[in-house]
Each structure stands twice: as C-alpha cells, then as structure tokens.
Amino acid sequence: MSDNTKLVAEKRTDFGKGAARKIRRAGNIPAVMYGHGTDPVHISLPGHDTMMALKQANALLTIVVDGKEQLALAKDVQRDAIKPVIDHVDLVVVRKGEKVTVDVAVHLEGEAAPETVVTLDHNTLQVEALATNIPENVVVSVEGLEAGTQILAGAIELPEGATLVTDEDALVVNVTQAISAEALEAELAEAEAEAGIEREESDEEAAEGESAEGESAEGGEAKAEGDEA
C-alpha cells in the first residue's frame, strides 16, 4: 500500500450518544484519534469518504484537522448491526518510517489436485510492516497440491518489507482428501445410530420398498399358480 486517503475532519466538543446521533444524522462519523503520547482528539469525519476509504483493510489515512495533517490507521471500526453504516472509528496516530503490527488477509489462488478439499485455517496473518507500506493481502498458491499437504505460516512468502508475527508453526492451509457422497451418507447414518436417532423413510425409499414388495407378491402368486398346475 503506497497511497493514502486524505480526510478533512472537524473537532467536536459535544460528546455522548445524543451528540453522536446528531453527527450521524448530518452524514458524518464520530471518531477519536490518539497515540504517540498525544491527548485524544475527538473529531467528526465525512461519512461517505470515510466509508469508501475503510473498505480497504489497514487503510492508511491522512487526517486533516485545523489545517494540520496527521497519518493514522483505523484501529477499531464500529458498524451498525443492521444498516450498512459506521457508528464510530478509533484512529491510532502513526508516523512515516514507523513499523506497525497488523492483521493481513490470506488470499488463496490456484486449484488443488482433483478430489481434494482445501481448508483455510487462518484467514489472516499478523505481520509487522512500515505504516506507509502495509500489504493488502498475503497470496498463497494451492495449485496442484495433493491431499495431505499442509502449509504453515513460516513457509509462506510475505510481501517485501513485511515480517511474520504469527507463530511460524501455525497451520494456515490444509489439503485433505474429499469424501464421497456414499461415505458421507454412511458416516451420517452411523452417527445417527450411535445417537439413537431413527431416520424417517424418504418418499423415494418408501416407493422402492413398495415396488420390492409388489415384485415379491407377484413372484409368490406365480409360484402358487405353478403348484396348482
């Protein structure tokens, strides 16, 4: 990440839920910015521009307050549980040349070997990187990997300038053999039997049972006629 988004903020002196609701009704987002031993600064951010900027994880922001610029990262973003809006943002002050620890998404690419299942055990990796050069993601190729392959955090190549913080032995990608539909059905039936669950007969199974009974009855009648003869 090299570019950063500039957001012009306004200082706010009114606090509390009522003041926050008033800010949101005006189309803005209440926020607080702190770090590097400075006093917290309570601000109001432009709603639309802030939401667009924060669509990207670990977005580096330039916050302009009273004409002065300050680099910051979003440490905590509180979102509404129902509506697609941001309720509040915590910003941490950073400086050029400073390294920060962040969680970076793991992105898989490629196709593993046929009849395998690829499981992503860690969706993110914690890395240390320059605040002005945080990678957008970490790419891991699973192309052609066979069942039984495991990729640990320490084996993943990180973008230039990033250092792994996550435990090197942490399992990130696990490739296993795909289970067939028949085997899955057998395992489910076994588990239900152990739990004492009686499975209801499906319409298809009932129809097959009736058909088998009909064929058996016809065979019995034919045999009886032959005996009589």
Beta strands, then each sheet from edge to edge (+ up, - down):
strand 1: 5-11
strand 2: 28-35
strand 3: 38-46
strand 4: 60-65
strand 5: 68-79
strand 6: 86-93
strand 7: 99-109
strand 8: 116-120
strand 9: 124-130
strand 10: 137-141
strand 11: 150-152
strand 12: 163-164
strand 13: 171-177
sheet 1: 1+ 3- 2+ 6+ 5- 4+ 1+
sheet 2: 10+ 7+ 9- 12+
sheet 3: 8+ 13- 11+
end
